[in-house]
Structures are given as structure tokens and as C-alpha cells.
Amino acid sequence: MSSPTRRSMLAFSSLLPLAGAPAARGGGGAAAGEAGRFAPAVSGREVMRRRYFPDVVLTTHEGKRVRFYDDLLKDKIVVLNMMYADCTGICPLITANLVRAQKILGERVGRDIFIYSITVKPEVDTPEHLREYAVMHQVGPGWLFLTGRPGDVELLRRKLGFADANPEVDRDKSRHSGMVRYGNEPLALWGSCQGQAKPEWIAEEISFVIRKPPLKTTVG
């Protein structure tokens, strides 16, 4: 496995400089009425919402129906990964790493930071199945496991950049992405790291979008 690239940014973050640019630049003698012919400026945050965060309905491992953007992402700092409950490959390792990272982040998880794990196999991962997985791995508050209609989950997987460029690899759900995405939605700050990296490193990466004092990267 290649070593993780520090603060490797999501592909869609490259749109931000364009997204915040003015829709029109008026010259000194331009008529005021001409401005009405141009679309209003759109923020980088809004561009990302429209293009990458479909507001599909999901169901949590607690049985609650939620909307992906309005209920889970909007105005929050979030950590995202994809998994499935019966995975015997990298899923348990990444979940264990996130459990330890959650302990490092402490009480901020569930208050300032929210973790979301989305199944790549919604046909078999019912809320009950995901709840058993969460209990087995002793996840703490502020972490939801999510399932939904297969078409909606597949849309999310592709929009969030968890699809593999190689169609043969992408077809095999057991070889899903081992990346963890993290972001500050209101500030439109997003990045990613390897889920198999050391938990201390994952927690430090997440802290880059928190804009708060440095973390203590040891667990007592």
C-alpha cells in the first residue's frame, strides 16, 4: 500500500477559486442595467452543495430517516467513509482506526465533529445489521452508520469521489475505497487521508479543518 499523502484534497476542491469569483466585472462606463444580464455570484460552498452533495434520504443504524445534506452535512464538520458490515478486508481495520481517532478527538465528536459511515451494500446492510456492527466495534456518540436505496447510495459514492477509476475494480464492492474524507462544510474546506493510516495521524488530519488549538495525539 502506498503511504498516505498529507492533506490530499478532494478533486472537487479545485473548483473553489472559480466558484467564488464575481459573475461579472463592470467597467468604469458600463451601464448599470448590464449587470442584470449576468447570473449572480455563487459561493464555493453552494457550488459544492449542488454538484457533490445530493440531498438523498438515508436511514441511520438507529432507524431514523435523514437527508444527506440538510441533516448530516449542513453547517457541520464531518468525517466520511464507506464500508459494509460483513467486510473481512479493510473495513474492520478502518473502523478500529476511526474508533481510536474518535477517542483522540474526544468530546468534540458529536458536538463539533460528526462521523458518517455509509454502506456500499445497502441491499443487505439493514439498519439492524449496521447497529450490530456499531455495537461490535464500540463506536461512541456522534457516529452514524447509514444505508439507503441502492441508487441513492451509488449516487453518493460517485459524487463523493469513492469510485475507482478502473471499472473492473469499481465493480467489485469488496475492493471499495479505503479513503476517509473530512471537511468543514460551512467553510468549504475538504480533504482526505488513508483510512489505514495511524489513528493519531487521522485525528491530526481532521483537526486541520477544525480551526481550533492543536490536538493531544495520545489516548490515556
Order of alpha helices (4+ residues) and beta strands (2+ residues): alpha-alpha-beta-beta-beta-alpha-beta-alpha-beta-alpha-alpha-beta-beta-alpha
